Amino acid sequence: MSPLRIRWLGRVSYRDAHACQQAMFDRGSDYLLLLEHPHVFTLGLRGDEANILVDPAEVGAEVVYTDRGGDVTYHGPGQLVGYPVLTVPGKRGGGMADTVAYVRSVEQLVIDTLDDLGLAGCGRLDDYPGVWVDPDGDNPRKIAAIGVRLSRTRSMHGFALNVDCDLDWFRRIVPCGIPDKAVTSLAVEGRRATMKHVVDAVSARAADRWGDGGVDRADVAWRQRPEDLSPFSRGMGPGDVPGRLVRLKSRMDEAGLSDGLAINGRKPEWMRVPLRTGPEFRRLRSVLHSRDLVTVCEEAGCPNIYECWNDGTATFMINGERCTRACGFCLVDTRRPEPLDPAEPERVADAVEAMGLEYAVITAVARDDLPDGGAAGFAATVAAIRRRTPGVRVEVLIPDCKGDPDALAVVFDARPDVLNHNIETVARLQRVVRPSAGYARSLAVLARAKAAGLTTKSSIIAGLGETDDEVAQTMADLAAVGTDIVTVGQYLRPTTNHLPVARWVPPDIFEHFQEIGRSLGIAHVEASPLTRSSHHAQEAHAQALASPAGTVRVG
């Protein structure tokens, strides 16, 4: 029996959360996703647009049509949303009777949680799904909405519990299509609990109700702000960002990280890479530099540059060489980006042909300054390579494009052989390692790519302060959204302005990570101290295609 994996994901867009749910729904894992949404009005299958009483654009809300039951509801900050993605026992394979019984069980979980939080007397109101305060009195008040989808014994969607949200938002809609019933919250009812306190209470009740196979919980950082998911700094050059060390130290303290190992300390024997600048290495460097191209091999200081280049392989970096984000591990230049070069895709294609590559890897800096996040550059480069050398297989390693489904679709429609997007680290360390990204957003990118029929890949950096169990949790989450290839490698600190190395992970632990990946049904896991996202990319792609593991049910 698989464990119930409980994940507190922080603030997540509705569309990203839905993409994660759908992927987990399809693959059989049991999850409880707990999160907050930005302001959004959602309409169920029977939703009536007339029940939205304002222009959503004027009040800064998104409108999403979704595949749950019910009418219109509101989600926003201060409201805990829970999405149980479960295999639900029943007699009719998800028929109406099973759905009603499941809705009742979700309602009971919320009722029990509220009682644990000191709000007694909550219950059901005849003919009105959800959880109500004083349901038998003269003034019943809705404190939690329930909306589910049950199909083939699998559940999606769930509940929205008002903790301390702005109730004025509910006056901008007819909540659940019910015009004559009030809405309330824990705070209004005099129970001021932190979101973490409520999440802990819900998690405990969920563990009792759905955790027969054990419980596995992971949380993203609790001090998360909306500006974390936007470009947060622009510096003077690689590794030189004004105020970086102050912010980095603050986030390290929040994550419970120490100052780690000294940057000038002696590396273990297994981390030492011989210098091999042979003729093929020099030829490839000449080909690249003569075409004014940038490789991530050089920009990121990859330890495998000599091996890959001497083997005739390189990873091209497009959309310029300046990144709009400043992740805690990355050496790439963070000054204000320069305009795109429209000739860059053809220069990359020319280099791929001149180098005689069979497999090309294309990555890019994050370009949050562009409306599409740089998606068009990937599509143009894939197309240019295939026009010039149709037999070359192409892997793209993309940023999250701010989670924009339309921008991501531009990349997906180019049909790369592998769609790689790196989650980088475990849930707890996301904010300190890559503050402008999001754990759930990265899972959603991979889920959408898999739904588009692509072979998907992601990477985890070890040695940043995570535990082995947290790496296993992240691998489970990647498997749950259908990731085909996972790479795990040792972090190397680029400069003293970057995150310290917390530990040197020995080779036998990386072998253990490979075993975990196989047990989770991941088609191919590449894990070693010197593994990097694009290391042995061609071999990983071939082995993933040949592996039957992708059909294994994820536990």
Stockholm file with secondary structure:
# STOCKHOLM 1.0

chainA/1-555         MSPLRIRWLGRVSYRDAHACQQAMFDRGSDYLLLLEHPHVFTLGLRGDEANILVDPAEVGAEVVYTDRGGDVTYHGPGQLVGYPVLTVPGKRGGGMADTVAYVRSVEQLVIDTLDDLGLAGCGRLDDYPGVWVDPDGDNPRKIAAIGVRLSRTRSMHGFALNVDCDLDWFRRIVPCGIPDKAVTSLAVEGRRATMKHVVDAVSARAADRWGDGGVDRADVAWRQRPEDLSPFSRGMGPGDVPGRLVRLKSRMDEAGLSDGLAINGRKPEWMRVPLRTGPEFRRLRSVLHSRDLVTVCEEAGCPNIYECWNDGTATFMINGERCTRACGFCLVDTRRPEPLDPAEPERVADAVEAMGLEYAVITAVARDDLPDGGAAGFAATVAAIRRRTPGVRVEVLIPDCKGDPDALAVVFDARPDVLNHNIETVARLQRVVRPSAGYARSLAVLARAKAAGLTTKSSIIAGLGETDDEVAQTMADLAAVGTDIVTVGQYLRPTTNHLPVARWVPPDIFEHFQEIGRSLGIAHVEASPLTRSSHHAQEAHAQALASPAGTVRVG
#=GR chainA/1-555 SS CCCEEEEEEEECCHHHHHHHHHHHHHHTCCEEEEEECSSEEEECTTCCGGGBCSCHHHHTCEEEECSSSSSEEEECTTEEEEEEECBCCCSSSSCHHHHHHHHHHHHHHHHHHHHHTTCCSEEEETTEEEEEESTTSSSCEEEEEEEEEEETTEEEEEEEEESSCCGGGGGGBCGGGCTTCEECCTTTTTCCCCHHHHHHHHHHHHHHHHCTTCEEEEECCSSCCGGGGSCCCCCSBTTBCTTHHHHHHHHHHHHTCCCCSCTTSCCCGGGCCCCCCCHHHHHHHHHHHHTTCEEHHHHTTCTTHHHHHHTTCCEEEESCSBCSCCCTTCCSBCSCCCCCCTTHHHHHHHHHHHHTCSEEEEEECCCTTSTTTTHHHHHHHHHHHHHHCTTCEEEEECCCGGGCHHHHHHHHHTCCSEEECCCBSCGGGHHHHCTTSCHHHHHHHHHHHHHTTCCEEEEEEESSSCCHHHHHHHHHHHHHTTCCEEEEEECCCCSTTSCCCCCCCCHHHHHHHHHHHHHTTCSEEEESTTCCTTTTHHHHHHHHHHCSGGGSCCC
#=GC SS_cons         CCCEEEEEEEECCHHHHHHHHHHHHHHTCCEEEEEECSSEEEECTTCCGGGBCSCHHHHTCEEEECSSSSSEEEECTTEEEEEEECBCCCSSSSCHHHHHHHHHHHHHHHHHHHHHTTCCSEEEETTEEEEEESTTSSSCEEEEEEEEEEETTEEEEEEEEESSCCGGGGGGBCGGGCTTCEECCTTTTTCCCCHHHHHHHHHHHHHHHHCTTCEEEEECCSSCCGGGGSCCCCCSBTTBCTTHHHHHHHHHHHHTCCCCSCTTSCCCGGGCCCCCCCHHHHHHHHHHHHTTCEEHHHHTTCTTHHHHHHTTCCEEEESCSBCSCCCTTCCSBCSCCCCCCTTHHHHHHHHHHHHTCSEEEEEECCCTTSTTTTHHHHHHHHHHHHHHCTTCEEEEECCCGGGCHHHHHHHHHTCCSEEECCCBSCGGGHHHHCTTSCHHHHHHHHHHHHHTTCCEEEEEEESSSCCHHHHHHHHHHHHHTTCCEEEEEECCCCSTTSCCCCCCCCHHHHHHHHHHHHHTTCSEEEESTTCCTTTTHHHHHHHHHHCSGGGSCCC
//
